[in-house]
């Protein structure tokens, strides 16, 4: 059985949905309830996954570990399909996720309200540009890489939900909005939403 250290609606949410999708048994532990959590994950972040005594950190690494261990088609084995799936995983994890991280930094560290709004707006434009790339990719597609889900589909909707924490408008595009509505209803995603009891809305 896996142990997932998580925060409701946080980066761990996609890994939670992935564990459900892979039909794995797991225990959830809220990271804030663990007194020695920094010994488990020195960055203090989530997700962290414990697998038979092995500690795995970083969302993309955890996702790849699970998919390869359980021989899932969420990461294709043939190229160029595999390369495309990895490209969108990295777009999600290494570009969009850090862009939202800057928004949280502004919220928590900038005290001047006028400056804060200006910085929020500038960063919102950057994030909107990224979502437009995703929106274009989704043209005529059910999922980011085509008719079947791949690993990035378990991360992109999670990050989009963070927009609700900021007082600026982020533009997604109609394809992406429709995709998020569908992902909210996707069985493994819907179960994770229910278990974590989170509000999900990008509309």
Order of alpha helices (4+ residues) and beta strands (2+ residues): beta-alpha-beta-alpha-beta-beta-alpha-alpha-alpha-alpha-alpha-alpha-alpha
